[in-house]
């Protein structure tokens, strides 16, 4: 008798998700990762492949910046499950990094002024730096975006 109860309970647990999924498809297992919808550094958009689209629409692989300036970095993201998102910014070059973490409530249609931003003071050392934002939803979902920048005394230097 005890075995029959356990078998019945096991079947119920196995079939319940299938029945619920068949009822309009609203019920889902698991968690969907957040999606970065827009990522900008100094007003220049960076796509998922790291390609930069400048104000004139020209594509590049790096963003040219001058040393010692405040640079606005912005990340817009959404979470399909409506989870609260945490944004972790990292600047790295030659094995060093600094970071800042911010948290914001996700929305279906993110507003540019409501999404986390990071102001980066470009260093005086000329080099290539990587600006990254990792967006997590607290349930294992992760999205990242990285921009390659070149800090040089002359804007547009390779």
Number of C-alpha atoms within 10 A of each C-alpha: 6 7 8 9 10 11 12 12 12 11 11 11 11 11 11 11 14 13 12 13 13 11 10 8 10 8 13 11 7 10 14 17 20 24 17 20 13 17 25 22 25 16 14 18 22 24 17 15 10 16 17 24 19 16 10 7 10 8 13 14 15 21 25 20 23 19 19 14 14 15 16 14 22 22 25 23 27 24 23 13 15 14 21 17 25 21 26 18 27 19 19 15 12 9 5 9 13 9 13 12 14 14 15 14 16 22 19 11 11 16 10 13 9 12 19 20 20 21 15 18 12 19 15 13 11 15 14 18 21 17 20 22 26 18 28 23 24 12 13 11 17 18 16 18 20 22 26 21 18 22 25 20 15 12 13 13 11 12
